[in-house]
Amino acid sequence: MPAGRPATSRQLPECRLEGLNCHECVRGNARLVARLAADLSTSSMRQLFQSIYPDRACLPMATAFVQILIDEAPARRPMGRAALAYQAAVA
């Protein structure tokens, strides 16, 4: 069985009833969360996954979720001089 795909027997009953595919579900949520998670560490991304998907049957999708967050996160822009001056003034 490919990594990141729980066996059908482990899929949540409510997901099975709705016809939801684990990868599509996780990919959709990860894309929505990517902008918020741009500065998170991989460990924090996994914790976020577990908060969104607390059921153990979903756990095999954690790695796919983290990879999607990394791929979809907006590129970090270097801080301009104004931002650095503001940081210095606040510090």
DSSP file with accessible surface (Angstrom, degrees, kcal/mol):
  #  RESIDUE AA STRUCTURE BP1 BP2  ACC     N-H-->O    O-->H-N    N-H-->O    O-->H-N    TCO  KAPPA ALPHA  PHI   PSI    X-CA   Y-CA   Z-CA
    1    1 A M              0   0  163      0, 0.0     3,-0.1     0, 0.0     4,-0.1   0.000 360.0 360.0 360.0 131.7    0.0    0.0    0.0
    2    2 A P    >   -     0   0   82      0, 0.0     3,-1.2     0, 0.0     2,-0.0  -0.264 360.0 -97.0 -62.0 147.8    1.4    3.4   -0.9
    3    3 A A  T 3  S+     0   0  105      1,-0.2    58,-0.1    60,-0.0     0, 0.0  -0.328 107.5  30.5 -63.0 144.3    2.5    5.7    1.9
    4    4 A G  T 3  S+     0   0   15     56,-0.1    -1,-0.2     1,-0.1    57,-0.0   0.574  95.6 100.4  85.4   8.8   -0.1    8.3    2.9
    5    5 A R    <   -     0   0  140     -3,-1.2    -1,-0.1    -4,-0.1     3,-0.1  -0.895  62.9-146.1-130.1 104.7   -3.1    6.2    2.0
    6    6 A P        -     0   0   18      0, 0.0    16,-0.1     0, 0.0     5,-0.1  -0.333  33.5 -95.6 -65.8 149.5   -4.9    4.4    4.8
    7    7 A A    >>  -     0   0   28      1,-0.1     3,-1.9     3,-0.1     4,-0.8  -0.300  33.6-114.7 -59.2 147.4   -6.4    1.1    4.0
    8    8 A T  G >4 S+     0   0  102      1,-0.3     3,-1.0     2,-0.2    -1,-0.1   0.876 118.1  59.6 -54.3 -35.3  -10.1    1.3    3.1
    9    9 A S  G 34 S+     0   0  107      1,-0.3    -1,-0.3     3,-0.0    -2,-0.1   0.742 106.9  46.9 -67.9 -19.8  -10.9   -0.7    6.3
   10   10 A R  G <4 S+     0   0  120     -3,-1.9    -1,-0.3    47,-0.1    -2,-0.2   0.501  85.9 112.6 -97.0  -8.5   -9.2    2.1    8.4
   11   11 A Q  S << S-     0   0   32     -3,-1.0    47,-0.1    -4,-0.8     5,-0.0  -0.417  81.8 -98.4 -65.7 141.2  -11.0    5.0    6.6
   12   12 A L     >  -     0   0   24      1,-0.1     4,-2.4    -2,-0.1     3,-0.4  -0.350  26.4-128.0 -61.4 138.6  -13.4    6.8    8.9
   13   13 A P  H  > S+     0   0   72      0, 0.0     4,-2.7     0, 0.0     5,-0.2   0.890 108.8  53.3 -56.3 -40.3  -17.0    5.7    8.3
   14   14 A E  H  > S+     0   0  115      1,-0.2     4,-1.7     2,-0.2     6,-0.2   0.870 109.6  48.8 -66.8 -31.2  -18.3    9.2    7.8
   15   15 A C  H  >>S+     0   0   27     -3,-0.4     5,-2.6     2,-0.2     4,-0.7   0.912 110.7  50.1 -70.4 -42.8  -15.7    9.8    5.1
   16   16 A R  H ><5S+     0   0  111     -4,-2.4     3,-0.8     1,-0.2    -2,-0.2   0.922 110.3  50.6 -60.8 -42.7  -16.6    6.5    3.4
   17   17 A L  H 3<5S+     0   0  153     -4,-2.7    -1,-0.2     1,-0.3    -2,-0.2   0.871 113.0  45.6 -63.7 -37.4  -20.3    7.6    3.5
   18   18 A E  H 3<5S-     0   0  152     -4,-1.7    -1,-0.3    -5,-0.2    -2,-0.2   0.528 111.9-121.3 -82.3  -8.5  -19.5   11.0    2.0
   19   19 A G  T <<5 +     0   0   63     -3,-0.8     2,-0.3    -4,-0.7    -3,-0.2   0.781  53.2 165.3  73.2  27.2  -17.2    9.4   -0.6
   20   20 A L      < -     0   0   81     -5,-2.6     2,-0.4    -6,-0.2    -1,-0.2  -0.599  31.4-142.8 -82.2 136.9  -14.3   11.4    0.5
   21   21 A N     >  -     0   0   72     -2,-0.3     4,-2.5     1,-0.1     5,-0.2  -0.820  13.6-134.4 -94.7 132.5  -10.8   10.4   -0.6
   22   22 A C  H  > S+     0   0   31     -2,-0.4     4,-2.6     1,-0.2     5,-0.3   0.913 103.5  48.2 -55.2 -46.9   -8.1   10.9    2.2
   23   23 A H  H  > S+     0   0   56      1,-0.2     4,-2.9     2,-0.2     5,-0.2   0.928 112.6  47.3 -65.1 -42.9   -5.6   12.5   -0.2
   24   24 A E  H  > S+     0   0  114      2,-0.2     4,-2.3     1,-0.2    -1,-0.2   0.908 113.4  49.5 -64.3 -40.6   -8.2   15.0   -1.7
   25   25 A C  H  X S+     0   0   40     -4,-2.5     4,-2.2     2,-0.2     5,-0.2   0.954 115.4  42.0 -62.3 -50.2   -9.4   15.9    1.8
   26   26 A V  H  X S+     0   0    4     -4,-2.6     4,-2.9    -5,-0.2     5,-0.2   0.913 113.6  52.7 -66.7 -41.7   -6.0   16.5    3.2
   27   27 A R  H  X S+     0   0   82     -4,-2.9     4,-2.3    -5,-0.3    -1,-0.2   0.935 109.6  49.4 -61.5 -43.5   -4.8   18.3    0.1
   28   28 A G  H  X S+     0   0   33     -4,-2.3     4,-1.5    -5,-0.2    -1,-0.2   0.934 115.1  42.8 -61.5 -46.7   -7.8   20.7    0.2
   29   29 A N  H  X S+     0   0   56     -4,-2.2     4,-2.0     1,-0.2    -1,-0.2   0.904 112.1  54.0 -67.7 -39.8   -7.3   21.6    3.9
   30   30 A A  H  X S+     0   0    0     -4,-2.9     4,-1.8     1,-0.2    -2,-0.2   0.901 106.4  52.3 -63.4 -38.7   -3.5   21.9    3.5
   31   31 A R  H  < S+     0   0  128     -4,-2.3     4,-0.5    -5,-0.2    -1,-0.2   0.890 110.3  48.6 -64.0 -38.1   -3.9   24.4    0.7
   32   32 A L  H  < S+     0   0  134     -4,-1.5     3,-0.3     1,-0.2     4,-0.3   0.867 116.8  42.0 -67.7 -34.7   -6.2   26.5    2.9
   33   33 A V  H >X S+     0   0   25     -4,-2.0     4,-1.7     1,-0.2     3,-1.2   0.710  90.2  90.2 -86.1 -18.7   -3.8   26.3    5.8
   34   34 A A  T 3< S+     0   0    2     -4,-1.8     4,-0.5     1,-0.3    -1,-0.2   0.836  84.3  52.1 -53.6 -41.3   -0.6   26.9    3.8
   35   35 A R  T 34 S+     0   0  205     -4,-0.5     3,-0.5    -3,-0.3    -1,-0.3   0.855 113.1  45.1 -65.9 -33.3   -0.6   30.7    4.1
   36   36 A L  T <4 S+     0   0  151     -3,-1.2     3,-0.4    -4,-0.3    -1,-0.2   0.776 114.8  48.3 -77.7 -26.9   -1.0   30.5    7.9
   37   37 A A  S >< S+     0   0    2     -4,-1.7     3,-1.9     1,-0.2    -1,-0.2   0.297  72.8 112.6-100.0  10.9    1.7   27.8    8.3
   38   38 A A  T 3  S+     0   0   20     -3,-0.5    -1,-0.2    -4,-0.5    -2,-0.1   0.814  85.1  39.6 -56.4 -33.1    4.5   29.3    6.2
   39   39 A D  T 3  S+     0   0  128     -3,-0.4    -1,-0.3    -4,-0.1     2,-0.2   0.363  92.0 112.8-100.7   6.8    6.7   30.0    9.2
   40   40 A L    <   -     0   0   64     -3,-1.9     2,-0.1     1,-0.1    -3,-0.0  -0.490  65.8-121.5 -80.1 149.6    5.9   26.7   11.1
   41   41 A S     >  -     0   0   63     -2,-0.2     4,-2.3     1,-0.1     5,-0.2  -0.382  31.6-104.7 -77.3 165.5    8.5   24.0   11.6
   42   42 A T  H  > S+     0   0   74      1,-0.2     4,-2.2     2,-0.2     5,-0.2   0.900 123.3  53.5 -58.8 -40.5    7.8   20.5   10.3
   43   43 A S  H  > S+     0   0   76      1,-0.2     4,-2.1     2,-0.2    -1,-0.2   0.920 108.8  48.3 -61.7 -42.7    7.1   19.4   13.9
   44   44 A S  H  > S+     0   0   40      1,-0.2     4,-2.3     2,-0.2    -1,-0.2   0.869 108.3  55.0 -66.8 -34.7    4.5   22.2   14.3
   45   45 A M  H  X S+     0   0   11     -4,-2.3     4,-2.3     2,-0.2    -1,-0.2   0.905 107.8  49.3 -64.2 -40.3    2.9   21.3   11.0
   46   46 A R  H  X S+     0   0   94     -4,-2.2     4,-2.3     2,-0.2    -2,-0.2   0.900 110.1  50.6 -65.4 -40.0    2.5   17.7   12.2
   47   47 A Q  H  X S+     0   0  114     -4,-2.1     4,-1.7     2,-0.2    -2,-0.2   0.905 109.3  51.7 -63.6 -39.2    0.9   18.9   15.5
   48   48 A L  H  X S+     0   0   52     -4,-2.3     4,-2.1     2,-0.2    -2,-0.2   0.926 107.9  52.2 -62.3 -43.6   -1.4   21.1   13.4
   49   49 A F  H  X S+     0   0    0     -4,-2.3     4,-3.3     1,-0.2    -2,-0.2   0.935 108.4  50.4 -57.0 -46.3   -2.4   18.0   11.3
   50   50 A Q  H  < S+     0   0  102     -4,-2.3    -1,-0.2     1,-0.2    -2,-0.2   0.813 108.8  52.5 -66.2 -27.8   -3.2   16.1   14.5
   51   51 A S  H  < S+     0   0   94     -4,-1.7    -1,-0.2    -5,-0.2    -2,-0.2   0.883 115.7  39.8 -71.9 -38.2   -5.4   19.0   15.7
   52   52 A I  H  < S+     0   0   64     -4,-2.1    -2,-0.2     1,-0.3    -3,-0.2   0.886 129.3  30.6 -76.2 -39.9   -7.3   19.0   12.5
   53   53 A Y     <  +     0   0   29     -4,-3.3    -1,-0.3    -5,-0.2    -2,-0.1  -0.726  67.3 164.9-121.2  78.8   -7.5   15.2   12.1
   54   54 A P        +     0   0  108      0, 0.0     2,-0.2     0, 0.0    -1,-0.1   0.700  45.2 101.5 -73.3 -16.3   -7.5   13.7   15.7
   55   55 A D  S >  S-     0   0   75      1,-0.1     3,-1.7     2,-0.0     4,-0.5  -0.479  73.6-134.8 -73.2 135.7   -8.6   10.3   14.6
   56   56 A R  G >  S+     0   0  200      1,-0.3     3,-1.0    -2,-0.2    -1,-0.1   0.786 101.9  68.3 -59.9 -27.7   -5.8    7.7   14.4
   57   57 A A  G 3  S+     0   0   12      1,-0.2    -1,-0.3     2,-0.1     4,-0.1   0.787  99.0  51.6 -64.4 -23.0   -7.1    6.4   11.1
   58   58 A C  G X  S+     0   0   19     -3,-1.7     3,-2.4     1,-0.2    -1,-0.2   0.653  82.6  93.4 -86.1 -16.6   -6.0    9.8    9.6
   59   59 A L  G X  S+     0   0   79     -3,-1.0     3,-2.2    -4,-0.5     4,-0.3   0.811  71.9  66.5 -52.6 -36.5   -2.4    9.7   10.9
   60   60 A P  G 3  S+     0   0   43      0, 0.0     3,-0.4     0, 0.0     4,-0.4   0.742  96.2  59.5 -60.3 -16.1   -0.9    8.0    7.8
   61   61 A M  G <> S+     0   0    2     -3,-2.4     4,-2.4     1,-0.2    -2,-0.2   0.493  76.8  94.2 -89.6  -1.1   -1.7   11.2    5.9
   62   62 A A  H <> S+     0   0    3     -3,-2.2     4,-2.5    -4,-0.2     5,-0.2   0.905  84.1  49.6 -59.1 -43.5    0.4   13.5    8.2
   63   63 A T  H  > S+     0   0   85     -3,-0.4     4,-2.5    -4,-0.3    -1,-0.2   0.916 110.9  49.4 -64.5 -41.6    3.5   13.3    5.9
   64   64 A A  H  > S+     0   0   21     -4,-0.4     4,-2.4     2,-0.2    -1,-0.2   0.913 110.4  52.0 -62.6 -40.6    1.4   14.2    2.8
   65   65 A F  H  X S+     0   0    0     -4,-2.4     4,-2.5     2,-0.2    -2,-0.2   0.944 110.4  47.3 -60.2 -48.7   -0.1   17.1    4.7
   66   66 A V  H  X S+     0   0    8     -4,-2.5     4,-2.4     1,-0.2    -2,-0.2   0.926 112.0  50.2 -61.4 -43.9    3.3   18.5    5.7
   67   67 A Q  H  X S+     0   0   96     -4,-2.5     4,-2.7     1,-0.2    -1,-0.2   0.912 110.5  49.4 -63.5 -40.4    4.6   18.1    2.2
   68   68 A I  H  X S+     0   0   19     -4,-2.4     4,-2.8     2,-0.2     5,-0.2   0.919 109.6  51.9 -65.6 -41.5    1.6   20.0    0.7
   69   69 A L  H  X S+     0   0    1     -4,-2.5     4,-1.5     2,-0.2    -2,-0.2   0.930 111.9  46.6 -59.0 -44.3    2.1   22.8    3.3
   70   70 A I  H  < S+     0   0   80     -4,-2.4    -2,-0.2     1,-0.2    -1,-0.2   0.934 116.0  44.8 -63.7 -44.3    5.7   23.1    2.3
   71   71 A D  H  < S+     0   0  107     -4,-2.7    -2,-0.2     1,-0.2    -1,-0.2   0.853 119.4  40.8 -68.4 -36.0    4.9   23.1   -1.4
   72   72 A E  H  < S+     0   0   86     -4,-2.8    -1,-0.2    -5,-0.2    -2,-0.2   0.582  85.4 113.2 -92.1 -12.6    1.9   25.5   -1.2
   73   73 A A  S  < S-     0   0   29     -4,-1.5   -38,-0.1    -5,-0.2     3,-0.1  -0.361  75.9-107.7 -63.3 138.1    3.4   28.0    1.3
   74   74 A P        -     0   0   64      0, 0.0    -1,-0.1     0, 0.0    -2,-0.1  -0.344  43.1 -93.3 -63.1 148.6    4.0   31.4   -0.2
   75   75 A A        -     0   0   90      1,-0.1     2,-0.3    -3,-0.1   -37,-0.0  -0.364  42.3-113.6 -62.7 138.9    7.6   32.3   -0.8
   76   76 A R        -     0   0  171     -3,-0.1    -1,-0.1   -38,-0.1    -3,-0.0  -0.608  29.2-145.3 -75.8 132.5    9.1   34.2    2.1
   77   77 A R        -     0   0  223     -2,-0.3     3,-0.1    -3,-0.0     2,-0.0  -0.805  19.5-110.7 -98.1 141.4   10.1   37.7    1.1
   78   78 A P        -     0   0  126      0, 0.0     2,-0.2     0, 0.0    -1,-0.0  -0.372  42.2-102.2 -66.2 146.4   13.1   39.4    2.6
   79   79 A M        -     0   0  104      1,-0.1     2,-0.1     2,-0.1     0, 0.0  -0.491  34.3-132.4 -71.1 138.7   12.2   42.2    5.0
   80   80 A G     >  -     0   0   44     -2,-0.2     4,-2.0     1,-0.1     5,-0.2  -0.264  29.7 -97.5 -80.5 174.1   12.6   45.7    3.6
   81   81 A R  H  > S+     0   0  225      1,-0.2     4,-2.6     2,-0.2     5,-0.2   0.874 122.5  56.6 -62.6 -37.7   14.3   48.5    5.4
   82   82 A A  H  > S+     0   0   85      1,-0.2     4,-2.3     2,-0.2    -1,-0.2   0.920 108.0  47.7 -62.6 -41.7   11.0   49.9    6.8
   83   83 A A  H  > S+     0   0   42      2,-0.2     4,-2.5     1,-0.2    -1,-0.2   0.902 112.2  49.3 -66.3 -39.9   10.2   46.6    8.4
   84   84 A L  H  X S+     0   0   89     -4,-2.0     4,-2.3     2,-0.2    -2,-0.2   0.905 110.7  50.0 -66.4 -39.0   13.7   46.3    9.9
   85   85 A A  H  X S+     0   0   63     -4,-2.6     4,-2.3     2,-0.2    -2,-0.2   0.914 111.1  49.7 -65.3 -40.5   13.4   49.9   11.3
   86   86 A Y  H  X S+     0   0  164     -4,-2.3     4,-2.2    -5,-0.2     5,-0.2   0.937 110.2  50.5 -64.3 -43.6   10.0   49.1   12.8
   87   87 A Q  H  X S+     0   0  101     -4,-2.5     4,-2.3     1,-0.2    -2,-0.2   0.922 111.2  48.2 -59.7 -43.8   11.4   45.9   14.4
   88   88 A A  H  < S+     0   0   72     -4,-2.3    -1,-0.2     1,-0.2    -2,-0.2   0.906 111.2  50.3 -65.2 -38.9   14.3   47.8   15.9
   89   89 A A  H  < S+     0   0   86     -4,-2.3    -1,-0.2     1,-0.2    -2,-0.2   0.867 114.0  44.8 -67.8 -35.4   12.0   50.5   17.3
   90   90 A V  H  <        0   0   93     -4,-2.2    -2,-0.2    -5,-0.2    -1,-0.2   0.864 360.0 360.0 -76.4 -37.8    9.7   48.0   18.9
   91   91 A A     <        0   0  118     -4,-2.3    -2,-0.2    -5,-0.2    -3,-0.1   0.954 360.0 360.0 -63.8 360.0   12.6   45.9   20.3
